[in-house]
Amino acid sequence: MTLSFPVTPAANPRSSQERDEILANPGFGTNFTDHMVVATWSADEGWHDGKVVEYGPITLMPSAAVLHYAQEIFEGLKAYRHEDGSVWSFRPEANAQRLNRSASRLALPQMDEEDFVGSLRALVEVDKDWVPSASGGGEKSLYLRPFMYASEAFLGVRPAREVTYSVIASPAGAYFAGGLKPVTLWLSTQYARAGRGGTGAAKCGGNYASSLAPQLEGIEQGCDQVVFLDASTQTYIEELGGMNLFFVMKDGRIITPQLTGSILEGVTRASILELSKELGLDPREEQIEIEQWKDGVRSGEIQEIFACGTAAVVTPVGELKWDGGSAPSTAGEGGGEVTKSIRERLLDIQYGRAEDIHGWMTRLV
Ligand code: COI
């Protein structure tokens, strides 16, 4: 571990009453805790000056490279409070490894796994009262958002020689306000999310920015999210932009699109591939044609479809719409049985209600 994170306590923390009001109904991504982590990297000194400071505005020169060339990456993971009051995160080392893969693709510096986990621990330690209580059910947690960006003030196009890393934390309830209500998807045929050799496998802001125009198109069509196909042939299903997809087949196979370099390697996706074996299913990573979706839901070959990610956990997928047609939902009111059991299994591990036989949980506080 090369970084330490000394704490300067916030001068104006929220009162416990304000905090309790937020935690009673946290929503997603709108409220933030009292502190944040900051660390700096320079080409000369490497990582240094780690600290925990009051959550607040950051100062950047208008010429900071990130504002012009989007040299930026991020992660998303959650801190869960267990029944005994302790606070845990789910596979943070997998997020650290993905951060470093994203960093390689965006020409940003590597960060030691220990420093990454240390930064989460430092923030959750000081803001532990912001981790919602496990009681009362639901899926409340503290969403952690580590991110790294080119803070050097320089307009030449080259990798920045000064980079900032930060972690902020946001109390979170369900990502979709409708809870387990199936999401309706719009099939984007005009836009692609990522192409061969591009940044699709990296968790970088640019991928999410490019998903917004298709997202608007989907919303205009009455849909919640967008399905992206491979950019070269517009044949194979890739992902939703913020979530991976799974198809539960009649014969017990559970298939997710295989990683091609343009799909984000979700930690939830990888965990479901493991968990589904324990549920007696036959997990596969394969190319799936969009025509298989359209035909499969009609013939009964595809029994359930769900989306997954850290923020939304496991969410049933309903109807698919495209310009000129639609394929019916297989999800019923609140998703199929397999979708529900995978979701429960995952949440039980994350909230400490089931034995962590995989060693996936790391105690933060
Ligand atoms: C996540 O599931 O953590 C994501 O990154 C999706 C979205 C909130 C960006």
Boltz pocket constraint, residues with backbone or C-beta under 6 A from the ligand:
constraints:
  - pocket:
      binder: B
      contacts: [[A, 75], [A, 76], [A, 77], [A, 242], [A, 243], [A, 309], [A, 310], [A, 311], [A, 312]]
      max_distance: 6.0
